[in-house]
Amino acid sequence: MSYKETFYFIARCLTISLEKHNKLAIEKTLQANTIDWDAVVKLSTQQLVFPALYCNLKREGFLRYLPQELVNYMELITGLNRQRNQQIITQVTALNTFLLKHGITPVFLKGAANLMAELYTDIGERMVGDIDFIFSKKDYPKAIRLLRGYGYSEVLKANYYFPNQHHYRRLHKKGHIAAIEIHKAFTLEKYNKEFNYTLTQKNRQTINNMRVLGYADALKLSIITNQITDHGFYYKTIPLRNAYDVFLLSKKTNAQEATSKLNKLKKPLQCFLAACYEIFNSPKCLMYRKNKQTTTYLKELDSQFTNPEKTRKKHKRIKGYISTRLFLYTLYRCMFYKEYSIWFLHTITDKNWHKKKFSFLMPKNNY
């Protein structure tokens, strides 16, 4: 199997519980016994959908086509992830209770929120990293103060931090499974006017006394996290974990309607929908508007599967462009904002930063 064949096989396996045409096609492929399972395990693990792959195959009775040793391994990993997610649910419940007790309401986001909203048939499906939640601008400083007093402290300790990020630095509490990220905005500052805390207020859901985004806003955030925050729109990549969330959310809300009313965000979100529609084999719930932008995006996405070396070089150039743009933006901010100047001064005088930044110039031992 080629990389593209493996990627598309995994992607379509994630839809077999809800898309009949994909279920039939996947079963036919499994019956042919031509799957490179080593490649499937490697790629699905990299894409953070290994447990989701197992759960979908199990639900449709397709585990009988897999090697028993692989089934045992998938069952083990999914079981461990299910235990972890149960601990995350317990942690989320405790955080919610604590914050409500002190007069502020967290709105949980992303994977943890999807667990609470019971988006997944099996809580073992979703691999969750941090617990993300957002507050109003008024409650944001109070939330940080309360949670630090509650035993949460920096995961990465430093004497200075990059100022004015859309979320506070990651915090962790001893004895707890997940780190937390306290947000004051959903993404980069330039997009705040069309997707922010206030605009999502009227569509929020309350589930077991916990506040989460409405399905349409959760779908938008799943795409924004990749396309904007992680620069996926530049790289033309599609992480399967995000795509799977978008697929499941599109069964709860109209994806086209959710994304088409935006302004600056419309193009990257529509392009992501187009990519999902392609890799998941044309589910109606992921219909998108075909135009020059989405056609070009899909063409570039496909070229990454067929020209890996060219893609690697291109991604290296994109990374350089993004780094340069961030550097120039920071320099500009240094001229007008004291906190940026302080951060910049600390950074360029930090010996550890210099060692990390210029480690490629250091001689390497060959023994």
C-alpha positions as CSV (number, residue, x, y, z in Angstrom):
1,M,0.0,0.0,0.0
2,S,1.2,3.5,-0.8
3,Y,1.1,6.3,1.8
4,K,-2.0,7.7,0.1
5,E,-3.8,4.4,0.0
6,T,-3.0,3.8,3.7
7,F,-4.2,7.3,4.7
8,Y,-7.5,7.0,2.7
9,F,-8.1,3.5,4.1
10,I,-7.8,4.7,7.7
11,A,-9.9,7.8,7.0
12,R,-12.7,5.9,5.5
13,C,-12.6,3.3,8.2
14,L,-13.5,6.1,10.6
15,T,-16.8,6.6,8.8
16,I,-18.1,3.1,8.4
17,S,-20.5,3.3,11.3
18,L,-22.3,6.2,9.7
19,E,-21.6,5.9,5.9
20,K,-23.0,2.7,4.4
21,H,-21.1,3.1,1.1
22,N,-17.8,3.3,2.9
23,K,-18.7,0.3,5.1
24,L,-19.3,-1.8,2.0
25,A,-16.1,-0.6,0.3
26,I,-13.9,-1.2,3.4
27,E,-15.3,-4.7,4.0
28,K,-14.5,-5.5,0.4
29,T,-10.9,-4.3,0.9
30,L,-10.6,-6.2,4.1
31,Q,-11.8,-9.4,2.4
32,A,-9.1,-9.0,-0.3
33,N,-6.5,-9.3,2.5
34,T,-4.1,-6.8,0.9
35,I,-3.8,-4.4,3.8
36,D,-0.3,-3.5,5.1
37,W,-1.2,-3.5,8.8
38,D,2.2,-2.3,9.9
39,A,1.7,0.8,7.8
40,V,-1.8,1.3,9.1
41,V,-0.7,1.0,12.7
42,K,2.1,3.4,12.2
43,L,0.1,6.1,10.4
44,S,-3.0,5.9,12.5
45,T,-0.9,6.2,15.6
46,Q,0.9,9.3,14.2
47,Q,-2.5,10.7,13.3
48,L,-3.9,10.0,16.9
49,V,-6.8,8.0,15.6
50,F,-5.6,4.4,16.4
51,P,-8.3,3.9,19.1
52,A,-11.0,5.4,16.9
53,L,-9.9,3.0,14.1
54,Y,-10.3,0.1,16.4
55,C,-13.7,1.2,17.8
56,N,-15.2,1.7,14.3
57,L,-13.9,-1.7,13.0
58,K,-15.2,-3.4,16.2
59,R,-18.7,-1.7,15.9
60,E,-19.2,-3.1,12.4
61,G,-17.9,-6.6,13.2
62,F,-14.8,-6.2,11.0
63,L,-12.2,-7.3,13.6
64,R,-12.5,-10.9,12.2
65,Y,-10.6,-9.7,9.1
66,L,-7.6,-8.5,11.2
67,P,-4.7,-10.6,12.6
68,Q,-5.5,-11.7,16.2
69,E,-2.3,-10.3,17.5
70,L,-3.2,-6.8,16.1
71,V,-6.7,-7.0,17.6
72,N,-5.2,-7.8,21.0
73,Y,-2.9,-4.8,20.7
74,M,-5.6,-2.4,19.5
75,E,-7.8,-3.6,22.4
76,L,-5.0,-2.9,24.9
77,I,-4.3,0.6,23.6
78,T,-7.9,1.6,23.4
79,G,-8.5,0.3,26.9
80,L,-5.7,2.4,28.2
81,N,-7.0,5.4,26.4
82,R,-10.5,4.8,27.7
83,Q,-9.1,4.7,31.3
84,R,-7.2,7.9,30.7
85,N,-10.3,9.6,29.3
86,Q,-12.3,8.5,32.3
87,Q,-9.7,10.2,34.5
88,I,-10.0,13.4,32.3
89,I,-13.8,13.4,32.7
90,T,-13.3,13.2,36.5
91,Q,-10.7,16.0,36.3
92,V,-13.1,18.2,34.1
93,T,-15.9,17.6,36.6
94,A,-13.7,18.7,39.5
95,L,-12.5,21.8,37.6
96,N,-16.1,22.7,36.7
97,T,-17.3,22.3,40.3
98,F,-14.4,24.3,41.7
99,L,-14.8,27.2,39.3
100,L,-18.6,27.4,39.5
101,K,-18.3,27.5,43.3
102,H,-16.1,30.6,42.9
103,G,-18.6,32.4,40.7
104,I,-17.2,31.9,37.2
105,T,-18.3,29.5,34.4
106,P,-15.8,27.7,32.2
107,V,-16.7,26.8,28.7
108,F,-14.9,23.6,27.8
109,L,-13.4,23.2,24.3
110,K,-12.1,20.6,21.9
111,G,-11.5,17.0,22.9
112,A,-12.5,17.3,26.5
113,A,-15.7,19.1,25.6
114,N,-16.5,16.5,23.0
115,L,-16.2,13.8,25.6
116,M,-18.5,15.7,27.9
117,A,-21.0,16.2,25.0
118,E,-20.9,12.5,24.3
119,L,-19.9,13.0,20.7
120,Y,-18.2,9.6,20.6
121,T,-20.0,6.3,20.9
122,D,-17.1,5.0,23.0
123,I,-15.1,7.4,25.2
124,G,-12.0,5.4,24.3
125,E,-12.1,6.6,20.7
126,R,-10.7,10.1,21.2
127,M,-7.1,10.7,22.2
128,V,-7.2,13.9,24.4
129,G,-4.1,15.9,25.3
130,D,-4.9,19.0,27.4
131,I,-8.1,20.2,28.9
132,D,-9.0,23.5,27.2
133,F,-11.6,26.0,28.4
134,I,-12.4,29.6,27.8
135,F,-13.7,32.5,29.9
136,S,-14.9,36.0,29.3
137,K,-12.2,38.7,29.4
138,K,-13.5,39.8,32.8
139,D,-13.2,36.3,34.3
140,Y,-10.0,35.3,32.6
141,P,-7.5,36.8,35.2
142,K,-9.7,35.5,38.0
143,A,-9.6,32.0,36.6
144,I,-5.8,32.0,36.4
145,R,-5.5,33.2,39.9
146,L,-8.0,30.7,41.3
147,L,-6.5,27.7,39.4
148,R,-3.0,28.6,40.5
149,G,-4.3,28.7,44.1
150,Y,-5.9,25.3,43.4
151,G,-2.5,23.7,42.9
152,Y,-1.9,24.2,39.1
153,S,1.5,25.4,38.1
154,E,3.5,25.8,34.8
155,V,4.4,22.7,32.9
156,L,7.4,24.5,31.5
157,K,8.9,26.9,34.0
158,A,10.7,30.0,32.8
159,N,11.6,33.5,34.0
160,Y,9.7,35.1,31.1
161,Y,6.9,34.1,28.6
162,F,5.8,35.3,25.2
163,P,3.2,38.0,25.9
164,N,-0.5,38.3,24.9
165,Q,-1.2,34.8,23.6
166,H,-4.7,33.7,23.1
167,H,-4.4,31.2,26.0
168,Y,-2.4,31.2,29.2
169,R,0.7,29.0,29.4
170,R,0.0,25.3,30.1
171,L,-0.6,24.4,33.8
172,H,-0.5,21.0,35.5
173,K,-1.5,19.8,39.0
174,K,0.4,17.0,40.6
175,G,-1.5,13.7,40.6
176,H,-3.8,14.7,37.7
177,I,-3.7,13.2,34.3
178,A,-4.0,16.2,32.0
179,A,-2.5,19.7,31.7
180,I,-5.0,22.6,31.3
181,E,-5.1,25.6,28.9
182,I,-7.0,28.7,30.0
183,H,-8.2,30.6,27.0
184,K,-9.3,34.2,26.6
185,A,-9.7,33.8,22.8
186,F,-10.2,30.9,20.4
187,T,-7.3,31.7,18.0
188,L,-5.1,34.4,16.6
189,E,-6.0,38.1,17.2
190,K,-6.8,38.9,13.6
191,Y,-9.8,36.5,13.6
192,N,-11.3,37.5,16.9
193,K,-14.0,39.8,15.5
194,E,-15.7,37.0,13.7
195,F,-15.2,34.1,16.1
196,N,-15.1,35.0,19.8
197,Y,-16.4,34.3,23.3
198,T,-19.4,36.7,22.9
199,L,-20.5,35.4,19.5
200,T,-20.6,31.8,20.6
201,Q,-22.6,32.6,23.8
202,K,-26.2,32.2,22.5
203,N,-25.5,28.7,21.0
204,R,-23.8,27.1,24.0
205,Q,-25.0,23.8,25.5
206,T,-25.2,22.8,29.2
207,I,-24.6,19.1,29.7
208,N,-24.5,17.7,33.2
209,N,-24.1,21.3,34.6
210,M,-21.1,21.8,32.3
211,R,-21.0,24.4,29.5
212,V,-19.7,23.5,26.0
213,L,-19.9,25.2,22.6
214,G,-22.9,24.5,20.4
215,Y,-22.2,21.9,17.7
216,A,-21.7,24.5,14.9
217,D,-19.2,26.5,16.9
218,A,-17.4,23.3,18.0
219,L,-17.1,22.3,14.3
220,K,-15.7,25.7,13.4
221,L,-13.2,25.5,16.3
222,S,-12.0,22.0,15.3
223,I,-11.1,23.4,11.9
224,I,-9.7,26.7,13.1
225,T,-7.3,24.8,15.5
226,N,-5.7,23.1,12.6
227,Q,-6.1,25.6,9.7
228,I,-5.2,28.8,11.7
229,T,-3.6,28.1,15.1
230,D,-1.4,25.2,13.7
231,H,-1.0,26.9,10.3
232,G,-2.6,23.9,8.4
233,F,-3.9,26.3,5.8
234,Y,-0.4,27.1,4.7
235,Y,0.9,23.5,4.9
236,K,-2.2,22.0,3.2
237,T,-2.3,19.2,5.7
238,I,-5.3,17.4,7.2
239,P,-4.8,15.8,10.6
240,L,-7.2,12.8,10.9
241,R,-8.1,13.5,14.5
242,N,-9.4,17.0,13.7
243,A,-11.1,15.7,10.5
244,Y,-12.8,12.9,12.5
245,D,-14.2,15.4,15.0
246,V,-15.5,17.6,12.1
247,F,-17.1,14.5,10.5
248,L,-18.9,13.6,13.7
249,L,-20.0,17.2,14.4
250,S,-21.3,17.5,10.8
251,K,-23.8,14.8,11.7
252,K,-25.1,17.1,14.4
253,T,-25.1,20.4,12.5
254,N,-25.0,21.8,9.0
255,A,-21.3,22.1,8.2
256,Q,-21.8,24.2,5.1
257,E,-24.1,26.7,6.9
258,A,-21.7,26.9,9.9
259,T,-18.7,27.9,7.7
260,S,-20.2,29.8,4.8
261,K,-21.3,32.9,6.9
262,L,-17.8,33.8,7.9
263,N,-15.5,36.4,6.4
264,K,-11.7,36.0,6.8
265,L,-12.2,32.5,8.1
266,K,-14.5,31.3,5.3
267,K,-11.8,30.3,2.8
268,P,-9.6,28.2,5.2
269,L,-12.7,26.5,6.7
270,Q,-14.3,25.7,3.4
271,C,-11.0,24.3,2.1
272,F,-10.8,22.0,5.2
273,L,-14.4,20.8,4.5
274,A,-13.4,20.1,0.9
275,A,-10.4,18.0,2.2
276,C,-12.7,16.1,4.6
277,Y,-15.2,15.5,1.8
278,E,-12.4,14.0,-0.3
279,I,-10.7,11.8,2.2
280,F,-13.9,10.5,3.7
281,N,-15.3,9.6,0.3
282,S,-18.0,12.2,-0.3
283,P,-20.3,12.1,2.7
284,K,-23.3,14.4,2.2
285,C,-22.9,16.0,5.6
286,L,-19.5,17.5,4.5
287,M,-20.7,19.1,1.2
288,Y,-18.7,22.2,0.4
289,R,-18.7,25.0,-2.3
290,K,-16.7,24.0,-5.3
291,N,-14.7,27.0,-6.5
292,K,-11.2,27.9,-7.7
293,Q,-9.9,28.1,-4.1
294,T,-11.1,24.7,-3.0
295,T,-10.1,23.1,-6.2
296,T,-6.6,24.4,-5.9
297,Y,-6.4,23.4,-2.3
298,L,-7.4,19.8,-3.1
299,K,-4.9,19.6,-5.9
300,E,-2.1,20.7,-3.5
301,L,-3.3,18.3,-0.9
302,D,-3.2,15.4,-3.3
303,S,0.3,16.3,-4.5
304,Q,1.6,15.8,-1.0
305,F,0.7,12.2,-1.2
306,T,2.4,11.7,-4.5
307,N,5.5,13.9,-4.1
308,P,6.7,13.4,-0.5
309,E,10.2,14.9,-1.1
310,K,8.8,18.0,-2.9
311,T,6.3,18.4,0.0
312,R,9.1,18.1,2.6
313,K,11.1,20.9,1.0
314,K,7.9,23.0,0.5
315,H,7.0,22.6,4.2
316,K,10.5,23.7,5.2
317,R,10.1,26.9,3.2
318,I,6.6,27.5,4.7
319,K,8.1,27.0,8.2
320,G,10.8,29.6,7.5
321,Y,8.2,32.0,6.1
322,I,6.0,31.6,9.3
323,S,9.0,32.0,11.6
324,T,10.1,35.1,9.7
325,R,6.7,36.7,9.8
326,L,6.4,36.0,13.5
327,F,9.8,37.5,14.1
328,L,8.9,40.7,12.2
329,Y,5.6,40.9,14.0
330,T,7.3,40.7,17.3
331,L,9.8,43.4,16.4
332,Y,7.0,45.7,15.4
333,R,5.3,45.0,18.7
334,C,8.5,45.8,20.6
335,M,8.4,49.3,19.3
336,F,5.0,50.0,20.9
337,Y,4.5,47.6,23.8
338,K,6.8,47.3,26.8
339,E,5.9,43.7,27.6
340,Y,7.2,42.6,24.1
341,S,10.4,44.6,24.5
342,I,11.0,42.9,27.9
343,W,10.4,39.5,26.4
344,F,12.7,40.1,23.5
345,L,15.5,41.4,25.7
346,H,15.2,38.3,28.0
347,T,15.2,36.0,25.0
348,I,18.3,37.3,23.2
349,T,20.3,37.4,26.4
350,D,19.3,33.8,27.4
351,K,22.3,31.5,27.0
352,N,20.0,28.4,26.9
353,W,18.1,30.0,24.1
354,H,21.3,30.6,22.1
355,K,22.4,27.0,22.7
356,K,19.1,25.6,21.4
357,K,18.8,28.1,18.5
358,F,22.3,27.5,17.2
359,S,22.9,23.9,18.2
360,F,23.3,23.0,14.5
361,L,26.6,24.9,14.5
362,M,28.1,22.9,17.3
363,P,30.6,20.1,16.4
364,K,29.2,16.6,16.8
365,N,31.1,13.6,18.1
366,N,31.5,10.8,15.7
367,Y,32.1,8.1,18.3
